[in-house]
Amino acid sequence: MTGFRLARRLGAALCLWLVGGVASGAADFPDWAYTVTPPPSAHDATVAKQIEGSDRHYTEAQVEDDFAPPDWFPADHPIMPSVVANGRPPAVKACSKCHVTNGAGHPESSDLAGMTPAYIAAQVADMKDGLRKGRRAGSMMPIVKALTDEEVAAAAAYYTALKPVLWTKVVESETVPKSYVGTGGMRFPLEPAGDEPLGDRIIELPQAPARMELRDSRSGFIAYVPKGSLARGETLVKAGGKTTACATCHGADLKGAGDVPRIVGRSPSYVFRQMNDIKTGMRAGPHAEPMQKVVADLDAADMLAISAYLAAQQP
């Protein structure tokens, strides 16, 4: 086990952020979806790390640098504007730290690839205005309050130009590898490996944990979902019944319609949080209003199934 991974694991264990550990304390905000980020730990600044296929080297401290996060594969994407590559100290962290150079993001953040500039700008504005204040959105508040209109426009133009990638493999299962929540609120499998019942949760883990610890932009996630989720989700997404068929607003292929966003191929944990935040009133305002009636009669199991099905579709 690398020092980086050991530090993550010990920090998580000491703070009891293990899966099955301390609950979030609110049934409306399940801890599997609303991970709590442990306190930051020290990172090695001397040993250079490398990822297969890349000629770049970064130390653990550089990997976690909020204002110069790693860019392992610069040929994979267009030139990043300053706000995406480096941010602007002290408040504006680099967008690519969490949303990644390919725009796919992590389960605790949003994927932005292919979203329209108007949609991205609207979400930033809603956060600034306090209309989008979900528990996982809190980390964005200091950033959005410091962003200039020019920086928002530059970041939006960059991410809009990116093609969405299928970043998450969805697997129906009764069990899931035991895991812990590490830096940034991302889950990693515990070592030595062991399984536990999945229950009524979605657990997203890196396909290649060692690479994801280095914030690799070519390695995605596996989302473990309860058995039967995909069929149940498909029924709700397509037929509606308890809700409105998603294609009504998001397009026949669910890849978006105008400034209404794409909902397929996204992190299921993220999609669940957005529906849940709207249902509980944590996400409000004119941009959330069309969804309020959609989620009004959905329970947590419904939203889980919808999220799982959408995540399994091509973006």
N, C-alpha and C positions, 0 to 999 in steps of 0.2 A: 504494500500500500504506500502510495506516495505521501510525502509530508503534507501536500495540499489536501489530499483526500482525508488524511488522518485529522487534520485541523478542522475540516468541515464536519467530520463525524463526531469528534469530541465536543465541538461547540454545540452541535445539535443535541447530543446526549446530555450534556450538562444543563441545557436549558429545557429539556424534556419536550423537544419538538419532534419526537419520534412518531411515526404513524401508530395510532392506537394509544398515544400518550395523552397529554392534556388537551381537552376539547376546547373549541373556540368559545364555549360558554353561551352560545346562542344557536338554537335549533334552526333558525332561518338562514344562518350563514355557516354551513358545514365546513369543518376544518380541512376536509380533503380538497375543497375548492378554494377556500380562503386561507392559504398557507400563511403562517407567521414567520417572518424573516428573523433568524437569530442574530444576536449582536455580532458585529464584524470581528474577524480574527486577523492576526498578523499573517502576512504572506511573504514568502521567501523572495528576496530581491537579487539573488546571486546566481541561482542555477537556471540556465536557459532551457526552455522546453521547445519541442518541435512536434509538428503534426505531419504524418505521412502525406506526401504529395505537395507539401509547402516548403519553400526555401527560407521561410522566415523563422525567427526565434524570439520567444518572449519569456520573461520570468513570470512566476506566479503573481508578483506584485504588478507587473505590467498588464497581465491578463485582467486584473481587477481594477485597473486604472479607469476612473469614471471619465477622464478627459483625454484618454488616448488608448481606448480598448483595442484589442488585436484585430488585425485585418490579414488573416492567413492567406486568402486567395484574392488579391486585388484584381486579377484578370477576370474574375467571375461577375463583376458588377461595374456599372459606370463610375466615373469619378465622383466621390462623395463630397457634398458641400461641407463647409467647416462645421456647421452645427451637427451634422450626422457623424462626421469622423471624430471630432474633438469637443464639441460643445463649446461652452464659454464659461470658464470659472468665474465665481465660485458656485453659482446656482444651476446653470444649464449643463446637465450631464450630456455626454455624447449620445445621440439617439441610437447609434449602433451598439451601444453597450447592452441594451435589453431587446431592441427590436431587430438586431443583427444586420449585417451588411446586405443580406438577401431579403430583408423585410419580413421573414417568416416569424420572428419573435420566439419567445419561450412561453410555456404554459402560464407563467405568472404575468406575462405582458401580452400585448396585442400584435398580431401580424398586420402589416400595413401594405404589403405588396399589392399593387394594382388598385388600391383604393383611390377614389377621386380626390383631387386637391380640396374641393368644397367639403367633402365628407371629413377629411382629416382636420381641416381648419375648424369645422363645426364642433368636433369633439374637443379640440383644444379650448375653444371658446366656452363650451359647456363646463369644462373643468375650471376654467378661470372664474366663471360666474357662480360656481358652487352647485351647479345642476347635476353634475356627474361626480359623485363623491363616494363611490363604492369603496369598500374596505381595502381592496387591492389597488384602487386608483390613488390612494393617499400618497404613494411615493412620487406620483407625477405632479402633485400640487405645487411644490416649490419650483419645479422646472417650468411649468406652464405659466406661472405668474411672472417669471423672469424673461420668458421668450418674447422677442420682438415679432412684429408682423412679417418682417423680411425673413427672419429665421424660420417661422412657420411655413411660409411660402416655399422656401428653399428645400426644407425637409419633405414637404408634401410633394413637390415636383420630383424629387429623387425617388421616393417610395412608389409614387404613381407609375413611374416608368418601369418598375420591376415586374417581372412575370411571376405570379404565385407558383409555389412549388408544393407538392404533396409532402408535408413535413412530419406528419403523424400517421403511424400505422395503428389501426384500431384492432384490438384482440378481445373477443369475448372469453371470459374466464371466471372460474369460481375462486381462484386464488391469485395472489400477486406477490412478487418479491417484497420482503420487508424493506422499508426505506426510511430516510430521514430528510428533513428540510434543511438545505444548506444556504450558502450565500445567495442573496437575491430572491429567496423564496422558492428556489427550484429543488425538486426532489431528486435524490440519488439513492441507488440500492445500497443497503447495508452490507458490510463484509464482516464475517463470512456470510455467504448467501443463505437465505432461508425464506420460506413462503408463509403467508398468513391468509385467512379468508378475506376476499375482496369485499363481500357484503354489498351494500347499496352505495357504492362509491365509484368514482373514476380516478384512477391513479396513473399519472403520466410520468414515465421514466425515460431517460436518455437511451437511445439505441446503442450508443457507445459511451459509457459514462466517463472514461478517461478523456476522450476527445471533447465531450461537452463541458467538462470542468475547465477546459482551455478555451471555451466559447468558440468551438468549431462551427463554421457556417455551412458545412456540407453534411452534417450528421444531425438527424432529427430525433423524434421521440416515438415511444410505444405507449399507447393509451389502453390500459386494461379496463374493460367495462363489463358489467354483469351480463350473464348469458340471457339472451332474449331481447337485449337492448336495441339491437339494430332493427329487428322486425317491428318492435313496438314503436320505435322512433320513426320508421318509414311510414307507418300508418298515420301517425300524428302529423308528420311533415306534409304528406301528400293529400290525405283525406280530411284533415282538420278534425271535425267532431267537437272535441272539447276546446278547440281553438280554430284559428283561420289557417287554411293551407298556405304554407310559406311562399309558394310561387305567386300568390296574389300580389305581393309587393316586391319580392326579391328576384323576380324573373323566372321564366320557365325552367332554366337550368340552375337556378339559385345562385348564380354567379354575379348577381347585382343588376340593378336597373337604374341607370342614371346615378344619382348620388345616394341611392339606397344600396347598402353594402352587400358584397358577397358574403354568404354564410357557410358555404361548403369548404371542406378542406382546412378548417380552422381548428385550433386547440379546443377540444370538448370542454375542458375546465374553464377556459375563457368564455366560451359561448354560454355555458351554464351560469357563470357569474353575471353576465350581462342580462340574461332573462330574469335571474333572481333579483338583481339590483333594481330592475324596473318594477318587478312585482312588489318588492318591499319599499319602494319609494326612494331608494338610494340613488337612482338615476332617473331624473325627471326633466321637465322642460319640453319645448316644442319638438325636439328631435327624438324624444323618447315616447311622446304621447301616442303615436300610431301603434306602438307595441303594448301599451298598457292593457287594452282589451284583449289582445292576443294571448297574454300570459295570465290574465286574471283568474282563469279556472284551472290552470295547470298546477299540479303538485310537484314536489321535488323529483319524484320518480319519472314523471312525464318529461320534465326539463332535462333530466339526465339522459333519457332515451333519445330525445330530439338531438341533444348535443352529440351523443355518440354516433347517431346515424349521419348527421351532417359532416362530422369529422372524417368519416370513412369515404366520403365522395371526393372525386377529383375537383381541385379548385379551378 
